Amino acid sequence: MQQLVERKLNPELIQIFKNAFARTTSCFGMIMGRRESGKTDMAFLISEIVYFTGVIKNIATNVKVYDSPFPIERITNLEDLRHWCRTVQGRKLYLFDEMGKSMRRRTPMASLNIKMLDDLQILRKYRLSLIGIAPADIYVDSAVFGSDLLDWIVIKNRESQKVALYKDLMEDIELIITDIPPTSIKFDTWDVAPFKERANVELTFKEKNLELLWQWCNGASWNQLGFKHPQQFNRFLRKNLKKLLESVNVTSHTLEREDIMDETYSQNSS
């Protein structure tokens, strides 16, 4: 709390968000506004308030942070967010930047949308609070704004980053917040803030055909892998998957290379 006093933060600003997060074990808020209105900056400022007032001590985000007066984990996928929630004790806060890119309104049945909405209900049992950041509600899956999920909304003023509209959906209160200072946390303002369903796994293979199979498993198409036509790739896939499955209990094995590949591809794979 002393850190906030020394920075001369507006006491009303501190009380608003201390109350918003202290009244329940899990709090979900959204910060919206046009580009360059200071949305992410506001989210980090709120994380400072809840941390230094002692409400929440475990903070994570998908934004790249350079410097912070307290530890902030970087989590960029749902799989790691689940693990963090289940293994870290105490209350937790996740700052979800660019939420509209990961949970688009135009793709309500997308895998990540469905799993994230389901997990928001489950992970709240692990005392997870969430601050979502997006330009406007039209960019985010509408289910996020259901009354059973969302507790408050902040709308930033682009003309003045020191001003914002605060809507408390639990207490049915609207008020204008003024004298909003910048956060003391240094973060990458140009970061794309990625968030995916699973963590990226980087693997390298000595054998070219294993590398091709791995790339195919991660979404590469037959022509991107250098095959002339899909039938050629299907033969390669059947032959090498069969070989791989047959040798699954053997410590070393060699996959057969498709002998009908063109000369260029054969040279590249040698």
C-alpha positions, 0 to 999 in steps of 0.5 A: 500500500505504501508504494501506491501512496508514494505515487500519489494515486487517487484514493478513489481509484484505489478503493474502486478496484480494491473493492471490486476484487476483494468482494468475491474470490474471483473477479472478471472485468473488461477494459475496452477503448480505441487503440492508443487509449491506454487499455493495457496500461490501465490493466497493469495499473489495476494489477499494481493496486490489487497487488500492493493492497494485498488482495492478489499476489499472483499475477500473469499475462500474455503481454511481454513485460520488461520490468515490474516491481513484483513478479509477473508470469508470462502465459500465452496459452490455455494449457499453461493457464490451467496448470498455473491455476491448479498449481499456484496457491492463493488468489490469481489474476490474469491480464488477457490482452487482445482478447478479441483476437483469441475469442472472436465474436465471429467464430463463437463455435471455435475450439478456443472460444468454447474451451475458454468459456468452459474454463472460465467457470472451472478456473474461477474455482481455483480463485482465478480473476481475469481482466480482458482487454479488447477494443469493444464488445463487438470483437469478443464472443458475446457469451463473455458478457453474460451476467454470470461472468462479467463483474465490471467494465472500464471504457477508456477515453482516447482523448485523455488516458487519464479518464475512463468510465467505470461500470460496476455490473454487480452493484449497478453503478456508473462513474467517471474515473479521473486522474488515472496515472500510467502504470509503473510496469514496463511492457511491450506496447507493440507486442501482439499478445498471443494466446493459443489453445496449447503451448508451442512444442519445438522439436527437431529430428535427425530424419527428414521424414520424421520432420515432415510428419511433425510439420504435417501434424502441426498443420502443414499441407501436402504441397507445403511439404514439397509433394507434387500431388495429394495421392503422393503424400497419402502414400508417403503418410500411410507407409511411414505411419505404418513403419512408425507404429510397428517400431513404437516399442523399438528404441531406434528405427528408420522411416522409409522415404517415398521413392516416387518423390521428384528429383528436387525433393529427393535432393533436398531430403538427402 
